[in-house]
Amino acid sequence: MNIIHYFDKLHVSAKFSAINILALIPFFFISIYLFNHSLIDLVDNHLFSDINFLFIISLCFCLSITWYAMNLILAIIAFDFGDYIYNDSTGLGDILKATVLYSIGYLSIAIFINFKWEISFYNFLILAYGFIIFRLLYIFLIWFIIKKINKQK
């Protein structure tokens, strides 16, 4: 199955994806609180009328969307790779469940590591997104090499 096939089916699970994205917002809010506390200090007591709070929530929402999209692509590629290796077919529900686990698991681990190392929010983003990009490239490269070897046989 190709990646486009899965994206065509996403309209069925738009609610599930939206809930996932909204569930990731608190994780990014916590990471901003832990790693960029000076931004949190700018927030006034009137949260929903404060531009700084709205900026933080908007930033968390945008980070959640990109984080979920990257993990969805990672899950699609990983399952497509597994389907190719084992001549199997994975359903969209399994891919979305794996995306939830990837999203929350990787983000939680990144927050924990960065909390232990006491690094900045910018470095947290580089580490977290860098890991996902590395994992995407790694799986894609291995998948490409295996397909090329199988075509030569």
N, C-alpha and C positions, 0 to 999 in steps of 0.2 A: 504494500500500500504506500502511496506517496503522501507527502505532508499536506498537500493541497486538499486531499480527500478529507482529512481530519478537520481542517479549518472550515470546509464547507458544512460540516455537521455541527459546528459550534453554536449555531443559532438555537439548537435544541437545549443547550446547556448554558445559555446566557445568564440565567438566574444563579446557577451554581458558581459560575465565574465571578459574577458581581459580588456574591456573598464571600467568596474567597478573597477578592481584592479588598473588600471592606474589613475582613478579618486580619489582613496584613497591616492595615493602617496603625493599629496600636503598637505593633512590633517596631515600626519605623519611628513612631512617636517616642517610645521608650529609648530607642537608640539615640535620638536627638537629645533627649533628656540626659542620658548617660554621657554622651560624647561631645555635646555642644550645649552645655548648660547655660552659657551666656545668651544663647538665643531664647531659651525658655525664660530667662530673667527679664527679657524685654516685654513679656506678656503682662497686660494689665489685669485687674480684677474682673472687668467686664469682658468675658472671653469672646462672645460672638460679635461684639462691636469693635474688637481690637484687631487692627490690621496685621499685627505680628502673629497672633494666634491663627488667623485665617491663612496667612502665609505658611505657617508650619503645617497646618492641616492640608493645604493644597500640595505642599512639598511631599508630605507623607502619602497622599493619594497618588501623585505622579510616580513616586518611587514604588508604590504597591503595584501599579499597573505594569510598569516595566519589569519589576521582579517577577510578577505572575506570568507575564508573556514569555520571559526568558526561560522560566522553569517549565512552562507548557511546551515550548519548543524543545527543551532538553528531554522531557518525558516522551514527546512524539518521536524524536530521533532515537532515543534509547529503546523504546518499544519496537520501533520499526527495525532497528538493528537486531533485536532479539527475535522478531518475527522472521527476519531473513535467515538468521543462523539456524533456528529451530523449525522452520517451515510451519509457522503458527500464525494465528490471526488474533490480535488483541482488540478488544472493544474500546469504544470511546470512554465508557464509564471507568474502566481500569486506568486509562491514561489520565483522566481527571483526578482520580483518587491519588495516583502517584504524584501528580502535580501539586496537590495539597501537601503531601508528605515532603516533597522536595522543597517547596516554598517555605513552609514553617520550619522544617528541620535545618536547612542550610542557614536560614536567617537566625535561628536560635543559636546555632553553633557559632556563627560569625559574631553575634552580640556577646556571647560568652568569652570567646577568644579575645575580642577587643576590650572587653571589660577587664580581663586579667592583665592585658598588656598596657592598659590605660593610654590608648592612642586616640587621635582626633576623629571627628565624624567623617572628615574627608578621607582619611586613611581607612576607616571602617568601610566606606562605600567602595573604595578601590579594592580592598581585600574581598569583600562579599561579592561584588559584581565580577571581579577578576577570577574568582573561583568558578563561578557559573560559566563564564566565557571559556576558561581553560577546560572545563568539563565538556562543554559543547564541542570545542575543537578536537579534544581527545577522542570522544566517541565518533565524531564525524570522520576523523582521519582513519581510525581503525576500521570503521565501516567501509570507507572508500578503498582501503588496502585489501580487505577481504573480498569485496566485490571484484576488484581488479584481478586478484589471484584466481578466483572462481571462473572468471571469463577466459583466462588463459588456459584453463584445463580443458 
